[in-house]
Amino acid sequence: MTILLAILAAASMPADAAVGRWQTENRHGVVEIARCGSSICGTLLSSDGLRANPQLRDEKNKDAQLRSRPLKDLRILQGFQWKSGSWSSGTIYNAEDGGTYGATVTVIDSDHLRLKGCIVWPLCKTQTWIRLR
């Protein structure tokens, strides 16, 4: 019953419910999600690493030409489509390994969202992010 209620609540959330600042599960990351045209995109604002060294660069990027770009304000979420109560068919960039993965963003309630990133299904990892107010 609880699972059914959570599914119904997520399905009733408006597309803009994902917009805002979110704390990631790992490394105290802060990502700001905004509308980007008809999609959403997410920008890395802060993390443990950036607090220790605000000049961190994208050194693990698989594209050598991008390794000198700063991690602060880096767009890490993009290309999503609103479908059936969630943002799907997007990508997330992981600066820890330099990889870009397929992603889905689902708002669970006004203070929590679920981000699922997949190398290829079923090789996926899911995190729950908490809204910062």
Contact map, one row per residue, 1 for C-alpha under 8 A:
1111100000000000000000000000000000000000000000000000000000000000000000000000000000000000000000000000000000000000000000000000000000000
1111110000000000000000000000000000000000000000000000000000000000000000000000000000000000000000000000000000000000000000000000000000000
1111111000000000000000000000000000000000000000000000000000000000000000000000000000000000000000000000000000000000000000000000000000000
1111111100000000000000000000000000000000000000000000000000000000000000000000000000000000000000000000000000000000000000000000000000000
1111111110000000000000000000000000000000000000000000000000000000000000000000000000000000000000000000000000000000000000000000000000000
0111111111000000000000000000000000000000000000000000000000000000000000000000000000000000000000000000000000010000000000000000000000000
0011111111100000000000000000000000000000000000000000000000000000000000000000000000000000000000000000000000010000000000000000000000000
0001111111110000000000000000000000000000000000000000000000000000000000000000000000000000000000000000000000000000000000000000000000000
0000111111111000000000000000000000000000000000000000000000000000000000000000000000000000000000000000000000011000000000000000000000000
0000011111111000000000000000000000000000000000000000000000000000000000000000000000001100000000000000000001111000000000000000000000000
0000001111111000000000000000000000000000000000000000000000000000000000000000000000011100000000000000000000000000000000000000000000000
0000000111111100000000000000000000000000000000000000000000000000000000000000000000001000000000000000000000000000000000000000000000000
0000000011111110100000000000000000000000000000000000000000000000000000000000000000001000000000000000000000101000000000000000000000000
0000000000011111100000000000000000000000000000000000000000000000000000000000000000001000000000000000000000000000000000000000000000000
0000000000001111110000000000000000000000000000000000000000000000000000000000000001001110000000000000000000000000000000000000000000000
0000000000000111111000000000000000100000000000000000000000000000000000000000000000000000000000000000000000000000000000000000000000000
0000000000001111111000000000000000000000000000000000000000000000000000000000000000000000000000000000000000100100000000000000000000000
0000000000000011111100000000000011000000000000000000000000000000000000000000000000000000000000000000000011100000100000000000000000000
0000000000000001111110000000000111100001000000000000000000000000000000000000000000000000000000000000000000000000000000000000000000000
0000000000000000011111000000000111000000000000000000000000000000000000000000000000000000000000000000000000000000000000000000000000110
0000000000000000001111100000011110000000000000000000000000000000000000000000000000000000000000000000000000000000000000000000000000111
0000000000000000000111110000011110000000000000000000000000000000000000000000000000000000000000000000000000000000000000000000000011110
0000000000000000000011111001111000000000000000000000000000000000000000000000000000000000000000000000000000000000000000000000000011110
0000000000000000000001111111111000000000000000000000000000000000000000000000000000000000000000000000000000000000000000000000001111000
0000000000000000000000111111100000000000000000000000000000000000000000000000000000000000000000000000000000000000000000000000001110000
0000000000000000000000011111100000000000000000000000000000000000000000000000000000000000000000000000000000000000000000000000000000000
0000000000000000000000011111100000000000000000111000000000000000000000000000000000000000000000000000000000000000000000000000000000000
0000000000000000000000111111110000000000000001110000000000000000000000000000000000000000000000000000000000000000000000000000000000000
0000000000000000000000111111111000000000000111110000000000000000000000000000000000000000000000000000000000000000000000000000000000000
0000000000000000000011110001111100000000000111100000000000000000000000000000000000000000000000000000000000000000000000000000000000000
0000000000000000000011110000111110000000011111000000000000000000000000000000000000000000000000000000000000000000000000000000000000000
0000000000000000001111000000011111000000011110000000000000000000000000000000000000000000000000000000000000000000000000000000000000000
0000000000000000011111000000001111100001111000000000000000000000000000000000000000000000000000000000000000000000000000000000000000000
0000000000000000011100000000000111110001110000000000000000000000000000000000000000000000000000000000000000000000000000000000000000000
0000000000000001001000000000000011111111100000000000000000000000000000000000000000000000000000000000000000000000000000000000000000000
0000000000000000000000000000000001111111100000000000000000000000000000000000000000000000000000000000000000000000000000000000000000000
0000000000000000000000000000000000111111000000000000000000000000000000000000000000000000000000000000000000000000000000000000000000000
0000000000000000000000000000000000111111000000000000000000000000000000000000000010000000000000000000000000000000000000000000000000000
0000000000000000000000000000000000111111100000000000000000000000000000000000011111000000000000000000000000000000000000000000000000000
0000000000000000001000000000000011111111110000000000000000000000000000000000111100000010000000000000000000000000000000000000000000000
0000000000000000000000000000000011110011111000000000000000000000000000000011111100000000000000000000000000000000000000000000000000000
0000000000000000000000000000001111000001111100000000000000000000000000000011110000000000000000000000000000000000000000000000000000000
0000000000000000000000000000001110000000111110000000000000000000000000001111100000000000000000000000000000000000000000000000000000000
0000000000000000000000000000111100000000011111100000000000000000000000111111000000000000000000000000000000000000000000000000000000000
0000000000000000000000000000111100000000001111100000000000000000000000011100000000000000000000000000000000000000000000000000000000000
0000000000000000000000000001111000000000000111111110000000000000000000010000000000000000000000000000000000000000000000000000000000000
0000000000000000000000000011110000000000000111111110000000000000000000000000000000000000000000000000000000000000000000000000000000000
0000000000000000000000000011100000000000000001111111000000000000000000000000000000000000000000000000000000000000000000000000000000000
0000000000000000000000000010000000000000000001111111110100000000000000000000000000000000000000000000000000000000000000000000000000000
0000000000000000000000000000000000000000000001111111111100000000000000110000000000000000000000000000000000000000000000000000000000000
0000000000000000000000000000000000000000000001111111110000000000000000000000000000000000000000000000000000000000000000000000000000000
0000000000000000000000000000000000000000000000011111110000000000000000000000000000000000000000000000000000000000000000000000000000000
0000000000000000000000000000000000000000000000001111111100000000000000000000000000000000000000000000000000000000000000000000000000000
0000000000000000000000000000000000000000000000001111111100000000000000010000000000000000000000000000000000000000000000000000000000000
0000000000000000000000000000000000000000000000000100111110000000000001110000000000000000000000000000000000000000000000000000000000000
0000000000000000000000000000000000000000000000001100111111000000000001110000000000000000000000000000000000000000000000000000000000000
0000000000000000000000000000000000000000000000000000001111100000001111100000000000000000000000000000000000000000000000000000000000000
0000000000000000000000000000000000000000000000000000000111111000011111100000000000000000000000100100000000000000000000000000000000000
0000000000000000000000000000000000000000000000000000000011111000011100000000000000000000000000000100000000000000000000000000000000000
0000000000000000000000000000000000000000000000000000000001111100001000000000000000000000000000111100000000000000000000000000000000000
0000000000000000000000000000000000000000000000000000000001111111011000000000000000000000000000101110000000000000000000000000000000000
0000000000000000000000000000000000000000000000000000000000011111000000000000000000000000000000000110000000000000000000000000000000000
0000000000000000000000000000000000000000000000000000000000001111111000000000000000000000000000000000000000000000000000000000000000000
0000000000000000000000000000000000000000000000000000000000001111111000000000000000000000000000000000000000000000000000000000000000000
0000000000000000000000000000000000000000000000000000000000000011111100000000000000000000000000000000000000000000000000000000000000000
0000000000000000000000000000000000000000000000000000000001101011111110000000000000000000000000000000000000000000000000000000000000000
0000000000000000000000000000000000000000000000000000000011111011111110000000000000000000000000000000000000000000000000000000000000000
0000000000000000000000000000000000000000000000000000000011100000111111000000000000000000000000000000000000000000000000000000000000000
0000000000000000000000000000000000000000000000000000000011000000011111100000000000000000000000000000000000000000000000000000000000000
0000000000000000000000000000000000000000000000000000001111000000000111111100000000000000000000000000000000000000000000000000000000000
0000000000000000000000000000000000000000000100000100001111000000000011111100000000000000000000100000000000000000000000000000000000000
0000000000000000000000000000000000000000000111000100011100000000000001111100000000000000000000000000000000000000000000000000000000000
0000000000000000000000000000000000000000001110000000000000000000000001111110000000000000000000000000000000000000000000000000000000000
0000000000000000000000000000000000000000001110000000000000000000000001111111000000000000000000000000000000000000000000000000000000000
0000000000000000000000000000000000000000111100000000000000000000000000001111110000000000000000000000000000000000000000000000000000000
0000000000000000000000000000000000000000111100000000000000000000000000000111110000000000001111000000000000000000000000000000000000000
0000000000000000000000000000000000000001111000000000000000000000000000000011111000000000011110000000000000000000000000000000000000000
0000000000000000000000000000000000000011110000000000000000000000000000000011111100000000011100000000000000000000000000000000000000000
0000000000000000000000000000000000000011100000000000000000000000000000000000111110000000111000000000000000000000000000000000000000000
0000000000000000000000000000000000000011100000000000000000000000000000000000011111000011111000000000000100000000000000000000000000000
0000000000000000000000000000000000000110000000000000000000000000000000000000001111100011110000000000000000000000000000000000000000000
0000000000000010000000000000000000000010000000000000000000000000000000000000000111111111000000000000000000000000000000000000000000000
0000000000000000000000000000000000000000000000000000000000000000000000000000000011111111000000000000000000000000000000000000000000000
0000000000100000000000000000000000000000000000000000000000000000000000000000000001111100000000000000000000000000000000000000000000000
0000000001111110000000000000000000000000000000000000000000000000000000000000000001111110000000000000000001000000000000000000000000000
0000000001100010000000000000000000000000000000000000000000000000000000000000000001111111000000000000000111100000000000000000000000000
0000000000000010000000000000000000000001000000000000000000000000000000000000000111101111110000000000000111000000000000000000000000000
0000000000000000000000000000000000000000000000000000000000000000000000000000000111100111110000000000001110000000000000000000000000000
0000000000000000000000000000000000000000000000000000000000000000000000000000001110000011111000000000011100000000000000000000000000000
0000000000000000000000000000000000000000000000000000000000000000000000000000111110000011111100000000011100000000000000000000000000000
0000000000000000000000000000000000000000000000000000000000000000000000000001111100000000111110000001111100000000000010000000000000000
0000000000000000000000000000000000000000000000000000000000000000000000000001110000000000011111000001111000000000000010000000000000000
0000000000000000000000000000000000000000000000000000000000000000000000000001100000000000001111100111100000000000000000000000000000000
0000000000000000000000000000000000000000000000000000000000000000000000000001000000000000000111111111100000000000000000000000000000000
0000000000000000000000000000000000000000000000000000000001011000000000100000000000000000000011111110000000000000000000000000000000000
0000000000000000000000000000000000000000000000000000000000010000000000000000000000000000000001111100000000000000000000000000000000000
0000000000000000000000000000000000000000000000000000000000011000000000000000000000000000000001111110000000000000000000000000000000000
0000000000000000000000000000000000000000000000000000000001111100000000000000000000000000000011111111000000000000000000000000000000000
0000000000000000000000000000000000000000000000000000000000001100000000000000000000000000000011101111100000000000000000000000000000000
0000000000000000000000000000000000000000000000000000000000000000000000000000000000000000001111000111110000000000000000000000000000000
0000000000000000000000000000000000000000000000000000000000000000000000000000000000000000001111000011111000000000000011100000000000000
0000000000000000000000000000000000000000000000000000000000000000000000000000000000000000111100000001111100000000000011110000000000000
0000000000000000000000000000000000000000000000000000000000000000000000000000000000000001111100000000111110000000001111000000000000000
0000000000000000000000000000000000000000000000000000000000000000000000000000000100000111111000000000011111000000001110000000000000000
0000000000000000010000000000000000000000000000000000000000000000000000000000000000000111000000000000001111100000111100000000000000000
0000000001000000010000000000000000000000000000000000000000000000000000000000000000001110000000000000000111110000111000000000000000000
0000000001001000110000000000000000000000000000000000000000000000000000000000000000000100000000000000000011111101110000000000000000000
0000011011000000000000000000000000000000000000000000000000000000000000000000000000000000000000000000000001111111110000000000000000000
0000000011001000000000000000000000000000000000000000000000000000000000000000000000000000000000000000000000111111100000000000000000000
0000000000000000100000000000000000000000000000000000000000000000000000000000000000000000000000000000000000111111000000000000000000100
0000000000000000000000000000000000000000000000000000000000000000000000000000000000000000000000000000000000011111100000000000000001110
0000000000000000000000000000000000000000000000000000000000000000000000000000000000000000000000000000000000111111110000000000000111100
0000000000000000010000000000000000000000000000000000000000000000000000000000000000000000000000000000000011111011111000000000000111100
0000000000000000000000000000000000000000000000000000000000000000000000000000000000000000000000000000000011110001111100000000011110000
0000000000000000000000000000000000000000000000000000000000000000000000000000000000000000000000000000001111000000111110000000011110000
0000000000000000000000000000000000000000000000000000000000000000000000000000000000000000000000000000001110000000011111000001111000000
0000000000000000000000000000000000000000000000000000000000000000000000000000000000000000001100000000111100000000001111100001110000000
0000000000000000000000000000000000000000000000000000000000000000000000000000000000000000000000000000111000000000000111111111100000000
0000000000000000000000000000000000000000000000000000000000000000000000000000000000000000000000000000110000000000000011111011000000000
0000000000000000000000000000000000000000000000000000000000000000000000000000000000000000000000000000010000000000000001111111000000000
0000000000000000000000000000000000000000000000000000000000000000000000000000000000000000000000000000000000000000000001111111000000000
0000000000000000000000000000000000000000000000000000000000000000000000000000000000000000000000000000000000000000000001011111000000000
0000000000000000000000000000000000000000000000000000000000000000000000000000000000000000000000000000000000000000000001111111100000000
0000000000000000000000000000000000000000000000000000000000000000000000000000000000000000000000000000000000000000000111111111110000000
0000000000000000000000000000000000000000000000000000000000000000000000000000000000000000000000000000000000000000000111000011111000000
0000000000000000000000000000000000000000000000000000000000000000000000000000000000000000000000000000000000000000011110000001111100000
0000000000000000000000011000000000000000000000000000000000000000000000000000000000000000000000000000000000000000011100000000111110000
0000000000000000000000011000000000000000000000000000000000000000000000000000000000000000000000000000000000000001111000000000011111000
0000000000000000000001111000000000000000000000000000000000000000000000000000000000000000000000000000000000000001111000000000001111100
0000000000000000000001110000000000000000000000000000000000000000000000000000000000000000000000000000000000000011100000000000000111110
0000000000000000000111100000000000000000000000000000000000000000000000000000000000000000000000000000000000000111100000000000000011111
0000000000000000000111100000000000000000000000000000000000000000000000000000000000000000000000000000000000000010000000000000000001111
0000000000000000000010000000000000000000000000000000000000000000000000000000000000000000000000000000000000000000000000000000000000111
